[in-house]
């Protein structure tokens, strides 16, 4: 792949000195509102815009000194963008939170009052899109998603801003996506979308992907739950096979798992020799601060983040020390 100088400049702004993307994520919207409401023992309608902004600002202010970048949303995240540390680049989400429930296939949509140009004007270094995707979905549904990503890729190309596409697999039959049966299907789902969206017509610059296994079901892992989907040898093979399929730089997302589970997954990626280029890690770093905020307020949250939150992000930073620079896989000079 070749990258325009302007895209290279932006990617450098999102990376640490080793050329690795060590980014935090705080673009959660609907899920954050529900989590705060649940911790407060109230309804989501009682979680105000001001509370979402306050939470995002606190997380961004405390954690970005330890991150190379922060992912935020334009709806409630722009005040946090101004509060980020000067060392941290900025990614902005372009998709509407959630997905269309009125029809099958978890179809995506865009924020109605934003465009790539407007995201550029906000000072972002990258555009991020979340796409629910599985190769096991109906081909007509997936074709809608293919066209959707092609349009966004072309828009990002016009404005010379990097396009990060985030993928979350799911079960079209509605099965338990945290269970062992889905864990057995997950490697092929991840490999399937990594192969498809490495194709040049999407103009994606960085693939933001799930780890290709569920560490809870890897026999002998530090978070093993006693039910086996794969041996450690099989899990490591899945990491290697997924990496070989991708022809773009790729980074791992934490997908809402615990810090211990995400770090264990990253340790397996390193053991497998995977040439991933970093992480975009959200809830694994800060989600345990939600009940602190809900019950004790923003000052208590900041105190928790300064202790446990920083400890969590530093554990992730240590785990990604074997990650490879994005420019190596992109085929450009350091």
Secondary structure, 3 states (H helix, E strand, C coil): CCCCHHHHHHHHHCCCCCCCEEEEECCCCHHHHHHHHHHHCCCHHHCCHHHHHHHHHHHHHHHHHHCCEEEEECCCCHHHHHHCCCCCEEEEECECCCCECCCCCCECCECCCCCHHHHHHCCCCEEEEEEECCCCCCHHHHHHHHHHHHHHHHHHHHHCCEEEEEEECCCCCCCCCCCHHHHHHHHHHHHHHHHHCCCHHHCCCEEEECCCCCHHHECCCCCCCCCCCECHHHHHHHHHHHHHHCCCEEEEECCCCCHHHHHHHHHHHHHCCCCCCEEEECHHHHHHHHHHHHHHCHHHHHHHHHHHHHHHHHHHHHHHHHCCCHHHHHCCCC
